[in-house]
């Protein structure tokens, strides 16, 4: 044979089974891929009926925001141009409204200060003059305090990104939905507020300002936050609450639903946050939904986030969902303003509990309350304990029950070992591959490689217990059960696997999480399949291929959902591995491959695991294991020949032109600081970017091990995002002759100091000038020393940021209106000096930096900016 192994006559059935199952999974996977990429949604054209949402009309807004307007970042004129365009469109919509509508448009500048935890770091934020644009659509008979429904989306974008998906698509969808409400003639029974906030990317400031200052904030009874962490696919409900009401509304009204309570269980693991936390947690306790584009994450926060990268059909599905959700919330009798919610707080009861819900292939929703889940999710465990008694019939006796139950526990252990090996084996293969490869993440631009590499090895792990141990010894009396020993072992393995999924479901229930619906579906489907298998095997025998078919066919709806959910999870994770951060060597190099291998192993375990008790008898052959092993080795070897990045899956590189300054006019040092956001280090980057290496004088004799490392001070300006970096390098920048743009540097000056001689305590009043910088994105103060209070965040300071070997520091981020000076005070409780590192991000690049940025190949997305650092002691 070509692979060096021989298929014995007795193994032919095994390979027929393997091929048949592979075909079934392949067909299901293709269908799932089509659904996740929205092939089933037809975008409506520009000439679509006015009462319908049209993706083409939304795209016209998107073209204005991303093509005609150059950059919507804080500090750039494009942000103001975007606000002007949005307001003009809202005024046009208001002009079209009939006499039954009450149309109100509001443009406000918000300012404030508060503390928060972001990326697991504590910091304070101060902001001023960020612009929000809002429209309130209500009936002419509405009152100012009527409970309202709010739809929120932000129109600013991160540095270096056109922001077509994030979140131009949100703004475009909202404008088209607002038009649809008016042109459809639907007069909402409760007011609808569309909030276009202009400062989300600078840490949720626009939504915070709205909740602190807007006259409509206390009327909001429900909200829908639409976001984008990718360029399309189904709109995933990542968070829902407080309470179960918002998810119930979604389940009843979404046309193309994608929601699972499991998502909320794991959302906190992902680095990042949305305006949802401001409305539902930090400042409002308002019931709402957080709905996000999550596929196409390759382009999130990159220069590739353009209209061309959007998934066709995604905006259409979002718009149709959005209109239905708005209508459902507005008509709900549970919609209450802040005062009504406060009065009813003691009577929430079950509505305050988290429900269990999930879409099925984005076609419909499965939803049930926490109270119902207490019954449903407990039932499989009860069945597990009752099954030995049922199997004893008609010879019920304690020793028979104990023997059967003992075998079921053995089967449970047997299955657990297989599931664990399904994760461990691909992880081992992933680690071994990296010892012989020049780079990690070879699957990044080619996600199918991850499945080819790790699914066969995961199957090996699932089959190892059955292959090595065969049919484990049973404690039952075969003569009493009148069944062959092999059949008794198979039954014990089945009910043990059933028990495994049942106990996992119960664990979710006891932990108060919503993800138990997945394993409940598995256990429920396995029970149905066993009934089918039991009936068919009476006629054809348990060793018949027809009996196996009778077991597999009823499982297909469950398997389809498992592949849908698992395939989505793996794809999402692969895309996010490009921005999860670079960990220190030597282990950081292995982490992404280990995570993806383990995830594919988990997904394979739940997608194939339910078949193992029955199909394992056919598949657990040494020849099958040998085939899977050789397939895995070949896939791993071939994968190392694939370059991990491409234009469609770029590597992320951060370039800072870093200036260390003294006072307000002198540059002490200038350097280029580079950081990467995944496990392939800067040495990999410059090896494959020869023009950039040449410009930085990186030759054959250059040693990355001894190169200058960037210290923490150089990345203060982008804290806490900088916590994702490791192994950053610094290269000297040539003297910049043309610094006319920087005639005046950012600087602090003391206005006055009020001291208490007895204690050494003092209050220092300071003024911050940003000099001649015109495109400032953010200013960060890193304060170390005996800080006891300041004039921000109501005078309270955040929890300190601790660095090993260094003193605690307090982080303050300031944004907005760079042409105006900031005045504030710091208070120290002793005579020890306060050290203040002043760091500023400016989006303007001098010519040399632009030239350096352009030398990198297209498969690298470079986020470049200028940063300034000055240190003061007060």
Secondary structure, DSSP 8 states (H G I E B T S, - for coil): -TTS----GGGHHHHHHHHHHHHHHHHHHHHHHHHHTTTT-----TTS-TTS--HHHHHHHHHIIIIIS----TTSHHHHHHHHHHHHHHHHHHHH--TTEEEEEEEEEEEEEEEEEETTEEEEEEEEEEEEEEEEEEETT--TTS-EEEEEEE----TT---IIIIIIHHHHHHHHHHHHHHHT---SS-EEEEEES-STTTSHHHHHHHHH-TTGGGEEEEEEEEESSSEEEEEEEEEESSSHHHHHHHHH-SS--BBHHHHHHGGGSS---THHIIIIIS----EEEEEEEE-GGGTTSTT-SGGGS-TTHHHHHHHHHHHHHHHHHH-TT---HHHHHHHGGG-GGGGS--EEEEETTTEEEEE-HHHHHHHHHHHHHHHHHHHHHHHTTS--HHHHHHHHHHHHHHHHHHHHHHHHHHHHHHHHHHHHHHT-S-S-TTSS-HHHHHHHHHHHHHHHHHHHHHHH-S----S-HHHHTS-HHHHHHHHHHHHHHHHHHHHHHHHHHTT-STHHHHHHHHHHHHHHHHHHHHHHHHH-TT-HHHHHHHHHHHHHHHHHHHHHHHHHHHHHHHHGGGS----TTTHHHHHHHHHHHHHHHHHHHHHHHHHHHHHHHH--HHHHHHHHHHHHHHHHHHTTS-S-BTTB-EEEEEEEEEEEETTTEEEEEEEEEEESSSS-HHHHHHS-HHHHHHTT--TT--SSSS-B--GGGGGGGTTGGGG--S-EEEE----S--GGGSS--EEEEEEEEEETTTTEEEEEEEEE-TT--SEEEEEEEEESSEEEESSGGG-----B--TTS--EEEEEEES-TTS-EEEEEEESSSS--EEEEEEEE----HHHHHHHHTS-TTEEEEEEEEEEEEEE-
